[in-house]
């Protein structure tokens, strides 16, 4: 049962790590998209500036010396204006499309955050269950029989050579291990082990 709980906890930790990586990747992508649209909001001002520059570049410097040239300038300005409107509509559609994509990404981020939170809760629950199973197995066995092989990073363990079986035994009872100096054994009325 302890091995199964340890394996479950390890798989939950692996899945949690994967979800955190995906969440960070999506957050980074959302920030990049937001920054892009903040620097170029709609593109509406650019076509008008191009139209004015085009009108200035026409012969006569934008002045209207004759009637046919005025008509020609008006038609060029109308075409430029239509291009500006088309460009503005296109930029607006792109913005709406990107906003939809960003809202989908935000929903996915929220879903991943909820899933990550649930995995953290499951991890805590499995850790508590593993600890309670470890404690009950310790109380049911003698202390020299403890041989738990699955530990997490940061767990405190005591490693002792079992010369009879020619292997090492890992002891863990609680979050803290206590070591006694040999001089304090008599004061505590304890005898050293053999």
C-alpha positions as CSV (number, residue, x, y, z in Angstrom):
1,X,0.0,0.0,0.0
2,X,2.9,2.3,0.8
3,X,4.6,1.6,-2.5
4,X,1.3,2.3,-4.3
5,X,0.8,5.6,-2.5
6,X,4.4,6.5,-3.3
7,X,4.0,5.7,-6.9
8,X,0.7,7.7,-7.0
9,X,2.4,10.6,-5.4
10,X,5.3,10.5,-7.8
11,X,2.9,10.4,-10.8
12,X,0.9,13.3,-9.4
13,X,4.1,15.3,-8.9
14,X,5.2,14.6,-12.5
15,X,1.8,15.6,-13.9
16,X,1.9,18.8,-11.7
17,X,5.3,19.7,-13.1
18,X,4.0,19.2,-16.7
19,X,1.0,21.4,-16.0
20,X,3.1,24.1,-14.5
21,X,5.4,24.1,-17.6
22,X,2.4,24.3,-19.9
23,X,0.8,27.1,-17.8
24,X,4.0,29.1,-17.9
25,X,4.3,28.6,-21.6
26,X,0.7,29.8,-22.2
27,X,1.2,32.8,-19.9
28,X,4.3,33.7,-21.9
29,X,2.4,33.4,-25.2
30,X,-0.4,35.6,-23.8
31,X,2.0,38.3,-22.7
32,X,3.7,38.4,-26.1
33,X,0.3,38.7,-27.9
34,X,-0.8,41.5,-25.5
35,X,2.5,43.4,-26.0
36,X,2.1,43.1,-29.8
37,X,-1.4,44.6,-29.8
38,X,-0.5,47.3,-27.3
39,X,2.2,48.6,-29.7
40,X,0.1,48.4,-32.9
41,X,-3.6,48.7,-31.6
42,X,-5.6,48.9,-34.9
43,X,-3.5,50.2,-37.7
44,X,-6.1,52.9,-38.6
45,X,-3.8,55.9,-38.4
46,X,-1.2,54.5,-40.8
47,X,-3.4,54.5,-44.0
48,X,-4.4,58.2,-43.4
49,X,-0.7,59.1,-43.0
50,X,0.1,57.2,-46.2
51,X,-2.8,59.0,-48.1
52,X,-1.5,62.4,-46.9
53,X,2.0,61.5,-47.9
54,X,0.7,60.3,-51.3
55,X,-1.2,63.5,-51.9
56,X,1.9,65.5,-51.1
57,X,4.0,63.4,-53.5
58,X,1.6,64.1,-56.4
59,X,2.6,66.9,-58.9
60,X,1.8,70.3,-57.7
61,X,2.5,69.5,-54.1
62,X,-1.1,68.9,-53.2
63,X,-2.3,72.3,-54.7
64,X,-5.1,72.3,-57.2
65,X,-3.9,74.2,-60.3
66,X,-6.5,72.8,-62.7
67,X,-9.9,71.0,-62.7
68,X,-8.8,67.6,-64.2
69,X,-5.9,67.4,-61.7
70,X,-8.4,68.2,-58.9
71,X,-10.6,65.3,-60.0
72,X,-7.6,63.0,-60.2
73,X,-6.5,64.0,-56.7
74,X,-10.0,63.5,-55.4
75,X,-10.2,60.0,-56.9
76,X,-6.7,59.1,-55.6
77,X,-7.7,60.4,-52.1
78,X,-11.0,58.4,-52.3
79,X,-9.1,55.2,-53.3
80,X,-6.6,55.9,-50.5
81,X,-9.5,56.4,-48.1
82,X,-11.1,53.1,-49.2
83,X,-7.8,51.4,-48.7
84,X,-7.6,52.9,-45.3
85,X,-11.1,51.8,-44.4
86,X,-10.4,48.3,-45.7
87,X,-7.1,48.2,-43.8
88,X,-8.9,49.4,-40.6
89,X,-11.6,46.8,-41.0
90,X,-9.0,44.2,-41.7
91,X,-7.0,45.3,-38.6
92,X,-10.2,45.3,-36.6
93,X,-11.1,41.8,-37.7
94,X,-7.6,40.6,-36.9
95,X,-7.9,42.2,-33.4
96,X,-11.2,40.6,-32.8
97,X,-9.8,37.2,-33.9
98,X,-6.8,37.6,-31.7
99,X,-9.0,38.7,-28.8
100,X,-11.0,35.5,-29.3
101,X,-7.8,33.5,-29.3
102,X,-6.5,35.3,-26.3
103,X,-9.7,34.7,-24.4
104,X,-9.6,31.0,-25.3
105,X,-6.0,30.9,-24.0
106,X,-7.0,32.7,-20.8
107,X,-9.8,30.1,-20.3
108,X,-7.3,27.4,-20.9
109,X,-4.9,29.0,-18.4
110,X,-7.7,29.2,-15.8
111,X,-8.6,25.6,-16.5
112,X,-4.9,24.6,-16.1
113,X,-4.6,26.6,-12.9
114,X,-7.7,24.8,-11.5
115,X,-6.3,21.4,-12.5
116,X,-2.9,22.3,-11.0
117,X,-4.6,23.4,-7.7
118,X,-6.6,20.1,-7.7
119,X,-3.3,18.1,-8.3
120,X,-1.6,20.0,-5.4
121,X,-4.5,19.1,-3.1
122,X,-4.3,15.5,-4.3
123,X,-0.6,15.5,-3.7
124,X,-1.1,16.9,-0.1
125,X,-3.8,14.2,0.5
126,X,-1.5,11.4,-0.8
127,X,1.4,12.7,1.3
128,X,-0.7,12.8,4.4
129,X,-2.0,9.3,3.7
130,X,1.5,8.0,3.0
131,X,2.8,9.6,6.3
132,X,-0.1,8.0,8.2
133,X,0.6,4.6,6.6
134,X,4.3,4.9,7.4
135,X,3.5,5.8,11.0
136,X,1.1,2.9,11.4
137,X,3.6,0.5,9.8
138,X,6.3,1.8,12.1
139,X,4.1,1.3,15.2
140,X,3.2,-2.3,14.1
141,X,6.8,-3.3,13.4
142,X,9.9,-3.2,15.5
143,X,12.2,-0.3,14.7
144,X,14.9,-2.6,13.3
145,X,12.5,-3.9,10.6
146,X,11.8,-0.5,8.9
147,X,13.0,-0.6,5.3
148,X,11.1,2.0,3.2
149,X,12.7,2.5,-0.2
150,X,10.7,5.4,-1.7
151,X,11.5,8.9,-0.4
152,X,11.0,12.4,-1.8
153,X,13.7,15.0,-2.1
154,X,14.1,16.8,1.3
155,X,13.0,13.8,3.4
156,X,15.2,13.2,6.4
157,X,16.4,9.6,6.7
158,X,18.9,7.6,8.8
159,X,21.0,5.1,6.8
160,X,22.3,2.1,8.8
161,X,24.2,-0.9,7.5
162,X,22.5,-4.1,8.2
163,X,25.5,-6.5,8.4
164,X,23.3,-9.6,8.8
165,X,21.6,-9.1,5.4
166,X,24.5,-7.1,3.9
167,X,22.4,-4.1,2.9
168,X,21.5,-0.7,4.1
169,X,18.3,0.2,5.9
170,X,16.7,3.6,5.7
171,X,14.8,4.8,8.8
172,X,12.2,7.5,8.8
173,X,9.7,8.0,11.5
174,X,8.8,11.6,11.4
175,X,9.9,14.9,10.0
176,X,12.8,15.1,12.6
177,X,15.5,12.7,13.5
178,X,17.1,12.9,16.9
179,X,20.7,11.9,17.5
180,X,22.1,11.3,21.0
181,X,25.7,11.6,22.1
182,X,27.0,8.6,23.9
183,X,27.7,10.6,27.0
184,X,24.0,11.5,27.4
185,X,22.8,7.9,27.3
186,X,23.4,7.3,31.1
187,X,21.7,10.6,32.0
188,X,18.6,9.4,30.0
189,X,18.9,5.9,31.5
190,X,19.4,4.4,28.1
191,X,21.7,1.6,27.0
192,X,23.6,1.6,23.7
193,X,22.4,-1.0,21.1
194,X,24.6,-3.8,20.1
